[in-house]
Amino acid sequence: MTLPEHISVAATEGDLETIRVYFEDESDGARDVDGLCEDVVGMTPLMRCAGGTSGEDGGLTLGNVEVARYLLSRGASTEVRNAIGNTVLLRACYRHENGPVAEMIQLLLSAGADPNARNDIDRTCLSALVSYGGTTSLECVTALLRAGASLDRVYQGHPLEYHFPDSDDDTGGRDIPESFWPAMRALVAGVRRAGSFKSYCREPHREVLLLRGLAMRGHLIPRRRTRGTAEWTAAVAFLARLGDNGVVWNVLSFWRATK
């Protein structure tokens, strides 16, 4: 089924009302949410939506995110590919200059989009985001890693580190904060050291248990809360002082391992 040009434009611009009216009008039969837009080869409305608008003032809006949420609720596929093999998630990672990129990526991942999908030039989502994403952020990278994105073979056999610049202040003309590359190097090194993203996120758990073990054996006397003590310092000291009464394990069970 080919969808009219105005639906493609509405998806690109985040016009939820136009999209809703069109797909909920079944006077001529049910309309295929994965139909291809007539003005662009191989693009579904969800792909158009995830790409946002182009140009100097282009990017994503919250309207795009809401349109994507609506299309997904009607069963739109995240695995349809365009003419060059990009999925909707790959397209989102490639495109944006500004806007709620992280929200779009997290929405697509929650809908089951494959974080390790490859396009026709063997590039994965992490590679697209780090190499071309206009608003590369650690939040987007973390979302992909949490969903299972691999650090290896992200582009033609190369690991993610292949894309790291020689200098941390090299932005490649993109809107990247100065803190991004140092934080990115530390994150990737930490994940590799731990063996997986989940293990990396559990390192604080292990540190708390190590402190508690030292305290219970009398090798460490945790400092009690004093004025000016950081909240996390006081919390760790509290946990370290506890014996085997189950409280520590209860606290750790509510501590998200992949935040």
Secondary structure, DSSP 4 states (H G I P E B T S, - for coil): -EEPHHHHHHHHHT-HHHHHHHHH--TTS---TTPEETTSTT--HHHHHHH-B-STT-B--HHHHHHHHHHHHTT--S----TTS--HHHHHHHH-SSSSHHHHHHHHHHTT--TT---TT-B-HHHHHHHH-TT--HHHHHHHHHTT--SSSSBTTB-GGGG--SSTT--TTS---TTHHHHHHHHHHHHHHHSSHHHHHTHHHHHHHHHHHHHHTTS--PPPP-TT--HHHHHHHHHHH--SSSHHHHHHHTS-TT-
